[in-house]
Amino acid sequence: MLEKENHVFEKTIVVGIVTQNQDEEKLREYLDELEFLTFTAGGEVVKRFWQKMDKPNPKTFVGTGKLEEIKYYVKDNAISTVIFDDELTPSQQKNINRELGDECKVLDRTNLILDIFAQRAQTSYARTQVELAQYQYLLPRLTGMWTHLERQRGGIGMRGPGETEIETDRRIVRDRISLLKEKIKTIDKQMAVQRSNRGAMVRVALVGYTNVGKSTLMNAIGKSDVFVENKLFATLDTTVRKTVIRNLPFLLSDTVGFIRKLPTQLVESFKSTLDEVREADLLLHVVDISHPDFEDHIASVNEILKDIKSNDKPTIMVFNKIDAFQPVYFDENDLSVEKTTKHFTLEDWKQTWMNKMGESNTLFISATDKLNFEEFREKVYEAVREIHVTRFPYNKFLYPEYKEAIDNESDS
């Protein structure tokens, strides 16, 4: 393990493959993200391994020669954890474990994300949701994994079930899953009652990829105290605050961030948390425009919104972190270099597909530096007001222009 700034980091390597559906550039992007996920979980990536293949090896994910190379590197460099970028099948995980030995933990992206959620879950509800997702992931892997967990070693991938008690009986695990589902169902009913008690106020939900600045924006608008950190999945529990812009009150919610290749177990167990998105009247889709893959992030978020049937809601695209946006310099006189999106300035981006969305549906801000913040507040106010007018067309308290007409009606 490596020690930096009083933190102990596990020595980790990450593994991915280039296939017909995933070229080398795309793999590099995924491994960058996997490295950030590993850092968030408490590991430090010391090397990357990758291989070109038509499709993953059904037995060992990578080829036998590559696995042998990984094995020797693990042994020679005291690597404690190997993380694969895609979800491993139970048989793949079992075979890789056998090759690398019990001294090295073998995880995949799904297991890593579940582990981060286990670290981040603060409330009983979030912990229950994460535990359910972990058990659903572990159930088909019991044969190969429970024996591997018997050493009860801590660290990445070892939190949650399995750390406190090794359960070898599938029936016990299934019973636990049923119990957790019932517990979640009970809490869901309580939360549904809470939502219905909030009255008829307009609901606005912040959605977006993980680590794009939703919680920072929530704090800036609603003057709330939501945990903010430059790590993935800093926020798991939905935070709802009553917010007022000018004279107009509405409910603002901050939701869990999305990610590419989000484990299906998490989507399933966090469905109730995502009800805040489903029941929202307006979505603020926050995007980190300084991230080189922000278009992919938008596509991933839209895919999940489609899965939860929320992709047709009124939406304002909020392009955040313009203070950190840095295009790659482009020399127009250098004919050997072709201009690509990595050279685009903000003005260039505004002339692309963003232009078709219309000015009322796009914003460019910095939540940290409050750049263009008044414009942001004004656009949110107008969008909320439009929804409110449709719902309450004669609210004399919000809209003084109606007061005289309403008073005249009551006099007659």
N, C-alpha and C positions, 0 to 999 in steps of 0.2 A: 504493500500500500504506500501511496505517496502522501506526504503531509505538507499542506500549504496554508499559511495564514490560520494556523491552529485548527484547520479542518483536515480530516483524514480522507483521502480519495482512494477508491479501489482502482488498481491497475487493470485496464479494460482494453479489449480490442473489439472492433466491429467488423461485420462481414456482410457483403452484399453481392449481387450478381447482375451482370448486364445481359438482358434477353432481347428478343424481338420487340417486346412491348416496353422496354425500359433501356434507353441508350445510356452511354457513359456519362453524359452531362446530367441526365435525370438522376442516375444513381448517385452522382456526386452531391446533388442537392439533397437527396434522401439521407445520405450518410452524414452530411452537415447537420441536418435536423436530428438524426439519431445521436450524434455526438453531443448536441445541446441537451437532448433528453437524458443522456447518460450523466452529464454534468449536473442536471437538475436532480437526478436520483442519488448523486454522491459518488460518481465515478469519474475517472479521467482516461480518455481514450489515448493510448500510446501508439497505436498502429491500426491501419485499415487493411483489410484483405478483400479482394474482389476478383471475380472470374467471369469470362464470357461463356454463356451457355445458351442453348436453344430454350431450355426450360430447367427448373430446379431438379436436381437429382432426387428421385423419390425416396431414396434410402438415407442420404446424408446431406441433402440440400446442395452442397458444393461437390465437386468431383473428389475422388479418393486421394488423388495427388495433392490437391489444394488442402484437403483436410489434414493430410500428413504434414504439410508445411506449417499449418496452423498449430498442430500438435507440438511440433518441435519448438516453435516460437513461444508457445505457452510455457513449456517446460523450462526453456533456457532463460526466460525473462520473468519468471514467477508471476504470471498473469493469473488473476483471481476470477475474472469474469469474461466470457465471450458472448457478444450480443449479435444476433442475426437480424437483418433489416426487415425481413418478412416473417409472417407467422409460420412456425414449424409445426408439422404434423406430429402427433404423439410418437409415431415410429421413428421419424427423423430425429426428434429430441432424444429418444432412448438410444439410438445408434451413435449419435454424436457424443452423448454422455459417456458411453462405453469406450469410445476412442480417446477422449480427452481425459478421462479419469475423474474420480469424485472430488479431487482437490480443486477442480475448476468448475465454476457454475456456468451452465449454458442457458441463455435466455433468448427470447425473440422480442420483436418490437412490442407485441401485444402485452407480454409479461412485464416488460419495462414500464409501459404506460400504466398498467394496473398497479405496479409498485409505487409509481409517483403519486397516483391517486390515493393509495393507502397512506403515504406520508402526509398528503395535503388535507385529507378529510378531517375536519375539525368537529363537526356536529355529529350527533348520534345518527341522524338521517343519512348524512353523506357516508359515514363509516359503514352503515348497513348496506347502502347501495354498492359501495366498493367491494365489500365482503361477498355479496351475492355474485358480482361479476367475477371475482377471483375464484370462487367455488365452481362457477359454470365453466371457467377456463380450465380448472384443474381436473374436473371430473373425468374427461376422457384420457387424461394423462396420469391417472393414479398409479398404474402398474410401474411406470418408469420413474415417477417423480417422488412418491412417498419415501421409497428407499433412499433416494438421493437427499431427501430433506432430513433424514433421521439424525444426521450429524448436528442439526439445529444450529447451523452457522448463520450469523446475521448478515446484514448488508443488502445490497441491491437484489431484488427479486425474492427475498426471504421474509418480507413483512406480511402481516395478516395471517390467514389460516396456514397452518403448517409450521409457524414459528412457535406456537404455544402447545400444539398437540398434533401428533402424527396420526391421522385417521386412515386406517387401511381398509375399512369396510365401505364399499360404494353406497350401501344402503344408508349408512350414517350420513354420508355426504349429501345424498339426495334428500334425506329428511331435513338436513340443515338448510338446503336450498329452499325447500317448501316452507320452512319456518321463516326464513328471511323474506320470501315473497309475501307471506301473510303479514309480516311486520310492516313491510313497505306499503302493502295495500291499506293497512290501518292508518298509517301516517298520511298516505295520499288522500284519504277521506277527510282527515283533519285539515290538510292543506287546502283542499277544495272548499271546505267551509270558510277558511280564512280568506280565500280569494273572493268568495261570494260576499263576505262581510265588508269588503273594501268599497262597496258601493259602485256607482256607475262612472267613476272617474276614468278618463282616457288612460290607457296603459301603453307605455313605451318600453321596449326591450332593447338592450344593447346586445348585439350578437357579433360574432367574428372569430377569426382564427385565434389560437392561444398566443398570448404575449403581444397583442397589438395595441394595448393601452386602454382597454375597456374600463378597468377599475379606476385608472387615473382620470378618465373622462367622467366616470360616475362621481368621483370625489369633487371634481371641478364644477360639475353642474349642480349636484344635489347637496353639496357641502356635507357629505357623509364621510365616514372613516372606514373605507374598504381597504383591505390588505393589498399592498402593491409591491411587487418584486420582479426583477428582471430575470425570471425563470419561467419555464412552461407550467401551465396549470396552477398559477398562484391562487386562483379563485375556483372553488368547487361548489360551495353553497350559494344559491341564488340570494342576492340582496335586493330588497325592494324598499324604496324610499319615496315619500311624498315630496314632490318637487314643485316649485312655483317659479314660472317665468312671467315677469310683469304681474298681471292679476290673475293668471291662469294656472290652477293647480292640476297636476297629473301624477300618475305613478310611474316611477322609473325603476327598471330592474336590470341588474348586472348578472349575466348567466355564465356558465362554464364555457371555456374556450373550446373550439373545435380543432381538429388536427387531421392531416392526411393519414389514411390507413387507420382510422379510429376503430378500436376493437368493437366488434358487434356486441359483445357482452356489456360494454359500457353504455352503448347507445340504448340497449334494452333496459338496463337497470336504472339509467338516468332519465328515462322517458318522462317521469313525473316532474323532475326538475325542469325539463324542457317544456312543461305545460305553460310556464311563464311566457315562453316564446309563442306557443300555439294560441294563447288567449290574448296576446298583445294586439293593439289596434294599429301600432306603428312600430317598425323595426329601424333601428339605427345600426347599419352594417358597418362596423369599424374595421378599417384596413390599415396595416402598417405599410405605407407606400415606400418606405425606405428599404424594405426587404426585397431582394432581387427576385423572389418567387411570389410576389404578392398576387399576381394574376392566378396562379395555381391555388393560392390560399382562398381567393374569392370563389373559385370553382368548387373547392372542397366544402366550403360553408354552404354554398347554394345547393350542393348535392344533399347535405344533411337536412337543410331546410325543406327540400323536396321530400325526403324520407319521412319527416314529421308533419308533412302537409301544411307547411307555412311559407311556401315559396311565392305565394300570390298576394302577400300582404303589402300595403303601402310601405315603401322602403326609401330611406335616405342613405346614400353611400357617403361615409365619413372617412376621407383619406387622411389618416393621422400621421404624426411624426414627420411633417414636412421640414422640421428643423434638422432632421438627421438625413434627409434625402440628398444623395450625392451621385449624380450621373457620371459615368466614365467619360473623360475628356475625348472629344472627337474633333480631329483636324480635317476640315473640309478640303484642304489642299492635298491631303494624303490620299491618292487614288487607290492605294493598295488596301485600304481599310474600308469595309462597307458599314454604313450606319445601321445599327440595330437598336432594339428597345433599351439595351443597357446604356446607350448614349443619350436617351431621351431626357430632356429637361421637363420640369412640371408643365410648362407651356406646351411642349410637344405632346405630352400625355393627354392634356386637356383637349387636343384636337383629334384624338383617336376615338375608340368606341365610347369613351366617357362623354364625349360631346353629344352623343345621341340620347343620353340619359336626361339631358336638360339641366340647366343651372339650379333649378329648384330641388333636384334630387341628388346633387353632388356638392360636397364640401371639402375644402383642403385646409386642415388645421394642425396645430400642435397643442395637444392637451397639456403637456408639461409647461410650455412657454406661453400658453394662452394666445397663440397666434390665430387671427381670424375668429376669435371666440365670440365676439359680439354678433358677427354674421351667423355663426353656428346657432347661437341662442335664438336669433330672430327667425331662422328657418325652422327650427324645432317648434317655436311658438306658433308660427303660421300653420304648420302641418297639424299640430295638436288642436289649434283653434278651429281649423276646417272640420276635423272629426267631431269636435265638441258642438259646433253649430249644427251639424247634421243630426246629432243625437238630441240636443236641446236647442231647438231653433228660436225659442223665446226666453232666454235667460237674461232677465233685466239687470242682474247683478254683474254679469260678465260683459253684457253688451248694452251700454246705456242708450244707444240709438233706439232700442225697442221699448224703453221704459215709458215714454210718453204715450205710445200707442196702447200699451198694456194698461196704463193708468186710465186712459180714456175709455177702454173697453169695460173696466170694472166700474167706472162712474155711471155708464149707461146701463 
